[in-house]
């Protein structure tokens, strides 16, 4: 309900006045959804400041005048109050089945005849504008009122004292009339806006609706209640106090729209873009009758590029604008809470609100991949809130967010993927089985054989290195024949050969295939002997110009090497087959 108060105020004090006090009585303060004030000349919006605390007489609001009003001068103001929950259904119940005009609800509105003001009032009058389809059943006081089509007037009254209100019969205003509209309001609204710099700003909103209209006089009947919808669809939009649909107006770029309720009553929806907004209509399976509740959750996203803006002065400062009230139905709401969740790493968070609210606070919360630090949250709450039709009240959140913080989550994801791969590699190399005594003995034997084969391979490689060193010494002698250097190299070769043959002999004893092990020892001995002969042949050719053909001796070395490698491979295969068994 909108209450418009046109005031002509005169400064009777001795000094200029820069503000005008509006006093809201305690019972009306609980129902005040929004308050505005304009200068009557030019309709200039004026700033309103709420007093820090309420007094016994009510809550004071101070309207800042555009120019100080000097002593004896006057100023014209237009004050608008948007109030909720002012109508009381009388009677409390009416027949609902079937719907017809005779069964429409009737409500009663009560208020004071006089304008509640901290200042004395010389003259005033009151008017109540009713819907065009309403019929007045009763009005109080009847003798001082004039009823015309869709309107009831009282007054004029003169010489009202300051703070004159109360509800005695002499100063009571009451009207009982037909009202064919729901008395819906939100008992609680919770909104959470999660800002992400990676694609979208996500909205999660929870609503608890109550229809305060007259309830059904009959007992509940599921078939009859479900038939009300069919009756409305067949006969058109019947004026009624029953809620058949819930309409929302979302941002035009809204996407990923999702809704759900606890009992599954809201089952039909329609969404379409119209002008600068996206219209969303939700239809419950059973309409919300008088006295009934409805609760649901609404989720949607808006692309980040359309919801966030950079400050012109500083590219690290980001700005987000969002509607102050709920986008559903333009209804009066109680217990409204809005939380804005910023990305981890945001700092210097500030909020600008178009009107005063009951509380603003800062908080923290953890989200996905918030490993190093939590996300800052700025929130506000209001006991009552209403957004007038035609007004777009928005609040603004600004914060600082650097490019390095923007890359924190991708780097964190890469790091954890790397950790997972490293853990997989390490775990794949571990054997965490609990072995029995026999299995443990077999595993020990298998590990011993594998170690033996590995040592055998290393020792055979040492034999090949000895051959290469001897051939290198022989070739060096061929380029510069120094007898003592060759004798020293040949002596070292024989000494190291004995060490290699001894190590091979010790190792082959641990090989599963003993026959192959002995053949490997013989092959090593043959390779060493063939290598010695080939080296000596190269030196003899250099000294005497003749000797055993180097081609034959080196061919013998190649044959011995191939035989040795083949035997080592057979030993390794035998060890592998034993592991599989």
Secondary structure, DSSP 4 states (H G I P E B T S, - for coil): -EEEEEEEEE--SSS-EEEEEEEE-HHHHTTEEEEEEEETTTTEE--EEE-SS-BTTBEEEEEEEEEEEPTT-EEEEEEEEEE-S-EEESSSEE--SS--GGG--EEEEEEESS---SS-EEEEEEEEE--TT--EEEEESSTTEEEETTEEEEEEEEEEPTT-----GGGEEEEEEE--S--EEEEEEEEEEEE-SSSEEEEEEEEEEEE-SPEESSPP-HHHHHHHHHHHHHH-----SSB--EEEEEETT-EEEEEE-SSS-EEEEEEEEETTEEEEEEEESS-B-TT-EEEEEEEEEEEHHHHEEE-SS-TTEEEEEEESS-SBTT--EEEEEEEEEPPTT-EEEEEE-SS--SEEEEEEE--TT--SSPEEEEEEEEEEE---TT---EEEEEEE--HHHHTHHHHHHHHHHHHHHHHHHHHHT-------HHHHHHHHHHHHHHHHHHHHHHHHHHHHHHHHHHHHHHHHHHHS--HHHHHHHHHHHHHHHHHHHHHHHHHHTT-S-HHHHHHHHHHHHHHHHHHHHHHHHHHHHHHHS--S-HHHHHHHHHHHHHHHHHHHHHHHHHHHHHHH-
